[in-house]
């Protein structure tokens, strides 16, 4: 089961992971993703708006899709709303599964679909006082499109892992 929460308050990723895993011994991997507000070029704040009657049900639907694609995977999605400052955590995705490939795939699926299907509106406030609504990105749409045909095969998962390797080496 993968649950979803929408909140204005900060979350504690370590406490959420401890609650997710508990004393379970059937899990072999936990994947954690925390999205942060970047201070790109003078960004002062990011305000996330949403419509509660739509946003939480959509997040729950995305969570249910992931749970159906990767049976035995557990997790939580926490997405914040309201005014956030650079360095603040926006989103937490935790997935836990008996096998790491499923935990990684489920986490990537959840983030890709959250970026494209969860109805959030982001407004940036800049140091000069100007504001701007954040536009949807084609790269996010492309990332989500890879999931349209179902869960990736083991071969696709190996390819995704190989694609991530250069990113890890660059850090």
N, C-alpha and C positions, 0 to 999 in steps of 0.2 A: 504494500500500500504506500502510496506517495501522497502526502497532504500538502495543502497550500494555505498560506496566511498572507494577509495584507495588513500592514500596520504603519503608523507614523514613527513609532519609537525605534531606537536602535535595537539590534539583536546581538546576542552573544553566540558567535559561531561555535566555540568550543562547548558551551553548554547545550546547544542544539544537537551537536554531534554526539555528546554523551547521552542525551535523552534518546536519540535515534538508535544507537547501538546498544545501550544498556548492558545487560549481562548476556546478550545473545552470543552463541558460539557457532552459529550456522553461517556467519558472514565472513567473507574472505577479503573484502575490499570496501573502502569508503572513499568516495571522491567528493571533494569540497570545492565549490567555486564561490568566491565572493566578488561581486562587482562593486567598484568604488567610483566616486565622483572624481574626475581628473580636473586639475587646475590648468587646463589648456589655455595659453595665451591671455591670461587676465580674467578667467572665469571666476566670479565671486560666489555664485550660488546657482543651484539647479532646482527648479520646482517641478515636482511630478504631480500631475493632476490625473484623476481617474473618475469613472462613474461606477460606484460600488456594486450596483445591480448587474453590471456587465463584467467588471474586471475580475472579481473573485470567482464567479462561475466559469469564466474562461480559463483562469489559472487552474481551477479544479479539473476542468475538461482536459487540459494539457497534461496534468499529473496523471489522470486516469489513462490517457493514451500511452504514456510512458510505462505505467505499471502493466498494461496489457501487452506491450511489445517485449518487455523484459520481465517475465514472471519471476517471482522470488526477489525482485529488487524492491527495496524500501527507500523512502526518502522524504524530504521536505523542501518546499519552496517558500521562501519568505521574501516578499517584495515590499519595499517601503514607498511611502508617498509623502508629499509635503515638501517643505523647503529643506534642502540638503546642501552642505558646504563641501568644498574640495577635501578629499580624504574620507568623507563619510561613506559608509557602506550603503549601497542601494538594494542589492539583491543577494540572497544566499540560496544556493542549490546544493543540497547534500543527497548523495545516492549511496546506498549500501547494498551489496549483492554478494552471493557466494563466490562470484568470479569477477576479476577486475575489468575484463572487456565489457561486461554488461553494465557495471557501475560507471565506467567512462562513457559508454554509448548513451546511457540514459541521461547522464548529466549534460552531455552535448546536445542531445535532442531537446531536453527541457529548456536550455538556454536559447537555442536557435528558435524554438517556437515561442518562448516568452518575448524575444526581441521583435517578432513579426506578428504575433496573434493576440498578445495581451494588450488591451486598450489603455495605454498610458499616453499622456501628452506631456512632453518635457519642454520647459521654458528656461532658457539660460539668461542669467543676469551677468553683465560684463562690467569691468572696472570703470569704464567710461559712462556707466548708467544705462547703456542700451540693452535691449532684450531681444531674444530671438527664439522662435519655436524650432525644436530639433526636427529635421526632416528624416523620413525613413531612408534607409541605406540599401542600395542594390546588393551590396555584399551580404547583408543580413538575409535578404530574400533568397539569394543563391545558397547560402548555408542551410536555410530551412528547406529548400527544394530538394535537397539530397535525401530527405526523410520521406518524401511523398510515396515512394514505392515500398515502404515498410522498413523493418529493422535491417541494418546493414549486415551483410554476410561476414563471416570471419575474415575472408580475403579483403573485403572493403574496410573492416576494422584495422587490419594490418596496414593497409594503405594509408588510413587516417593517422595511425601511429607514426608511420614513416614521414608523413607530411609535418607532424609536430616536432620531429627530431631536430631539423635545422633551427626551428624557433628556440628550442631549449638550449642548443649549443651557442646561440647568439647572445644569450643572457649572461 
